[in-house]
Amino acid sequence: MVSGDTKQLKPMVNTYHLARDYNLNTSLFERLLTNGIAEGCYLSTQHRMQPEIASLLRPHVYEVLLDSDHIQRRSVRGLSKNVFFLDHRAQEDKV
C-alpha cells in the first residue's frame, strides 16, 4: 500500500487545454488510486493545525480527524485565542 492523503490538493495547471486534454489537474497519487496501482488511506491524525482550525475542516473534508497530543498543547503566544475572525471594513491607506 502507498501511504498518502487522498484528500490532498490538486495541482494547478495554467493552460486549460493541457489540463483538459491530458488530465493534468489530477495529482500523481490520485492517478495511482484511480488506475488501481495503489491503495490509499485517509489521514486519521493531524500534527500541524491548531485544533480550532482542524475543527473547521472535519465536517467538510475528513469524516474522522484526530488531533495529535502534542498539537493540543500548543498555543499562539501573545493571543488569548488560537483562532479568531477579524471583521475589517475600514478603507486602508494606499502606500
N, C-alpha and C positions, 0 to 999 in steps of 0.2 A: 504494500500500500504506500502511496505517496502521501506524505502529510502536507497539509496546507489548508487554508481557509477558503471554502467555496463561495464565500460572500465578499471576496476581495474586489477592489475597484477594477473596472475595465480599463484597458489602455486608451489613451487619447490619440486619435488619428486625425490629422488636419485636412487630409484630402478625402472628401466624401466618397468619390467613386472608388478609391482604393479600399476604403473601409467596407463599402457595399459589395464590390466585385470579388474581393479576396478575404472577406470576413476578418479584417484586421482589428476590429473593435472587440475581439474575443481574446481573453488572456490565454497564455500558454497552458496554465493549469486547467482552465475551463475546457480547452481543446482536448486535453488528456482525459478528462472526465467524460465529455460528450462522445468521444470515439471509443470509450471502453478500455483505454490503455491503462488507466489508473483508477483507483477507488478513492474517493475523497472523504473528508470528515469535517465536521463543524468545530469551530473554536468553542471550547467549553469554559475556559478560564482566561480572563484577560489580565494583563500585567502592566498596562500603561495608563489607561484613562482613569481619572477620578471616578469613584462610584456614582457620583451625581451625574456625570456626563454619560457614563455607560447606561444608566437607567433610562436615558432618553432614547437609546438605540434598541433596548431589549424588546419593546413591543413591535418594532418595525422591521428589524433585521435579524436578530437572533432570538430563537424561541427560549433557549436556556443559556444564560451567560453569567458565570460567577465571577466575582472579583477576588483576586489573589489576596492572601493575608497581608502581604507587605504593602499593597496599594491602599488598603483600607486604613492604614496607619499614617499615610502621607497627607499633608495638607499644604496649602499655598501660604507661604509666610506673608504676614502683614495684612491678610484678609480675614474677615470674620466668617466668610463662607467660601467654599471652594469654587462654586459656580454661581454667577448672578447675571441677570439680564439688565442692560442699561437702555433706557428709552432716551434716545438722543434726537432731539427735534430742533435744536438751535443751529442756525446757519454758521458755518465756520468761516474764518477769515482766510482768504487765499494768500498763499505765501509766494 
